[in-house]
Amino acid sequence: MSPSPTILDGKALAGRIQQQVAENVRQILQRTNVRPCLVAVLVGEDPASAKYVQRKVKLCEELGLRSRMIKFPVATTTTQLVAKLNELSADPAVHGILLQHPVPAQIDEREAFEAIGPGKDVDGVTFTSFARMYFGLAGFGSCTPAGIMRLLEEYRVPIRGSHAVVIGRSAILGKPMAGMLLAADATVTVCHSKTRDLAGLVRQADIVIAAVGKPHFVKGDWIKPGAVVVDAGFNPGPRGNVGDVDFDAAAQKAGMITPVPGGVGPMTLAILMDQTVRAAAEQLKVELPTQAD
């Protein structure tokens, strides 16, 4: 029988990052008498999106940040949304801006994202942030991929020279994930719905990032013995939320693996909080430690 894999505990690491975030908030408040502020913008009435935004607002409050939620009706136009995002970008009392996605179909999501000032793009969704991710420059990373990179770093996963397979090519997860891994000197294969012999490619991977949005899509026999498996999926199921990876089967082969829940999800929120506070520190000219540990 194969030994049990190391569990990549995102919940524990996120907790430590959040403790440092709270301390950084206290330092900023003490030096400037200004509390870092995150504004979350929600368009429409999607229950899942509303729930995610409420979680983010609640966590802000727990860590000492100010938070605002701005809600727009489902019929909002691109022009109306862009005008508000431009206004928030110009407001010195706002340090970070989050546009909850997806937005309703009539809105040009990319145009809306580009209305967020790069210095306040704490969710890492603008072209400027993407370029910095791909070139390995300082900036704000897309929160889920950035959280995954921090998790790999925490567990000293050797990335340089490793073959990483990313399953999924979304603009907020798969593509920035590939860019970050490439900047860290991995050899990266990006797979998607048109990929031929997906299972065969995954079997070659030292690191597997599953971000396809389908429950238990990645099978246990796809996993190379000793591979690191990161499951970025979160799919509702009859017995609770499950990931994109068949955890029980994959755990028989993997050397390290993330659980769902408790793996990638908590890291996404922790990175959002960390980047919001760092955005505030940059805008307020307060020096903070290099990163929250």
N, C-alpha and C positions, 0 to 999 in steps of 0.2 A: 504493500500500500504506500502511495506517495505521502511524504511528510506534508503537514498542513502548511499552507502558504502564510506569509506575513500579511496581516491585514493593514492596509493603508488607512489609518484612522483620521479621517478628515475632521470629524467632530472635535477630537482632542486638540488638533493643531489649530483649528479655527478658534477654539476657546482661548488659546494662548495669544493668538493674533488680536482678538478682541480685547483682551486685558491690556495689551500695549496700546491699542487704539484709544481706549478710555484714558490711559495715562497721557497720551499725546494730546487728547482733547483738553485735559486739565492744564497741561503746559501752555497750550495756545491761549486758553482762557486767562491764565495767570499773567501772561506776558502782554496780551493785547486787549483783554476784556471783551473779546469777540468769541462767540461760540460757533464752531463750524456748522454750516447749514447745507443740507441736501434737499433739493426739490425734486419730487417724483411727479411725472406728468402721465396721466392715464386717460386714454381716449376710448370711450365706449363702456359697455357693461359686462365684458367678459368676466365670469366669476373667478377663473383661475388667475387672470391678470390682477384683478382687484385683491385677491388673497395674497399674491406675491408682493404687491405694493404695500399692503398693510403690514406684512411681516417685516419689510425693510424699514418702514416708518417706526414700528415698535422697537426694532433693534437699535435704530438711531437714538431713540429716547433712552434705552437702557444704557447706552455707552456715553451719553452726555451730549450728543449732537442735537442741533435743532433740525427739525424736518417739516416739510410742507408737502401736501399732496394737492395737485391741481387736476381737477377732473373736467374733461370735455365730453360733450354728447357724441353719440356714435356717428352723427351726420356731419361732424366737423370737417372742414376742408383743409387741404394742405396749406393754403395761404394763411388761414387762421392759426393753425398749429405752429407754422414757421414764425409768424409774428410774435407769438408768446415765447417761443424758444429764443428768439433774438433778444427779446426784452429781458428774459432771465439771464442770458449770457452777458448782458451789459450791466446787470444789477450787482454792485459790489457786496451786497449783503448775502448773495447766493454764491456758494463755493463749489457746489457740484450739482449736475443736472442729470437726471435719469429719465429717459423716455421709455416707458414700459412697452415692450413689443410682444407680439405683433400688433400693429395698428389696423384699423378698418381698411378694407380694400381700396377705397377711393383716395386714400392718402398715399402720396409718394414718400415712402418710408426713408429712402436714401436722402431726399431733399430735406426731410425733417431732421435726420441725424446730422446733416452738414450744417444746420442752423445752430447747433450746440457749439459754443466756443471751445476750441481744443484744450484750453486750460481748465475747463470745467467738465470735460468729457470723462467722468469717473467710471463710466460703464465701458469705455474703450470701443466706441462704435463709429467714430469719424474716420475719414480717409487719412487724416494726420496720425491718428492713433494706430491705424493699420500699418502705415508706412514705418512708423517707429518700431512696431512689433517685428516686422520682417527684417529690419536692419539691425535689430538688437540694441536700439537706442533707448535712453530713458524716456519714460512717458507712462501713459495709463493703458494697461492691457485690458483686453476683453476679459471680464471678470471670471468666467468659468475656466477658460484656458490658463489664465494667470494663476488661478487657484490650483489647477492641476500641476503646473510647473512648480509651485511652492511645495506641493505635497511630494512630488518626485525628489525635490531637493532635500526635504526633511528626512526622507528615508534613504538618502544617498544613492539613488538609482543612477547608474552610469548612463548618461545620455550621449556623450560624445562618441561618435562612431557606431552607435547602436542603430538598428533598423527599426524605425517607428512606423506603424501603420495606423492611420487615422481613418476611421469609418464614418463618413459624413463630411459635407463640404459647405455647411451653412456659413453665413457671413459673420455670425456671432460666436461660432464654436469651431467647426471643422477647419475653416480657412485660417483664422488667427492661431489655432492650435498648431497647424502645420508650420506657420511662420515662426512661432516661438521655438518649436523643436528644431527647425532648420537653423535658426540663429544660435541654438545651443549645440550645433555641430552633429545633430542626428542626420541619418539618411532617411528621408521621409517619403512614404507612399500614401497618397490620398485616394481613398476608395469611395465609391458612390453607387447610385442605383444602376449606372451603366457599366460598372466594372465587371470584367470577365474573370471567372475563377476567383471570386472573393475569398472563399475558404482557403484556397491555395496560397494566396498572398498573406493572409493572416497567419498561416502556419509558419511563415518565414520570419515573423515579427519578434523582436526582442521586447518591444513595448507596443501594446495595443490600446488605442483610445477609441472607445465605442461611443459614438454620438449620432446615432441614426434615428432614434425616437421610435423604436419598435421593441416591444417586450421580448426578452430572451432571444433576440435575433442572433447573437453570436453564440455558437455552440461550443461545448466543452472540447470536442475533438478538433476544433480549429486552432486550439492554443498550443503553441510550442512549449515543451517542457521547460519550466523555469522562467517563462516570460512574465513581464509585468503587465497586468491587466487593469485598465482604468475605465470604469463604467460611468459615463456622463449622462446616462438615460434615467428618466424618472417617469414611469408609466403607471397609471392607475390600473389596479387589478382586483379581482374578487377577494383576494386575501391581503390586500394592501398594495402599496406602490412597489414596483419591481423595476429593475434596470434593463438595459439593452443586452446584457450578458446573462446567460444561464449560469448563475453564480455557483450552484452546487457542483455542476459538471466541470466548469472552468477551474474551480478551486482544486480539483484533482490533478491539474496539470501546472497551474501557475505557481511562480515563485513568490509573487506579491499580487494582491488584488484589493480593489476598493469594494466596500459593502454598499448596498442601497437599501435603506437610507444610511446616512452617517459617513459617506465618503466624500464625493465631489460637492454635493449640495451645500453643506455648511461652509465649505471653502469659498464658494461663489459669493455668499453674503459677507463673509469676513473680508474678502478682497475689496468689495464695494465700499465697506466702511473705511478700510485702510486708505484706499485711494481718495476718498472724499476728504479725509483729514489731511492727507498730503497735499491735495489741491488747495485746501484752506491755508496750510502752512506756506506754500509757495506764494499765494496771493497776499498773505499777511507778512511775508518776509520773516518767518520763524523757522529756525533750523531744527530739524528732528533727526532721530537716528536713521540710518540708511533704509531700513525696512523693519516692520513689526515682526518679531520672532516668536 
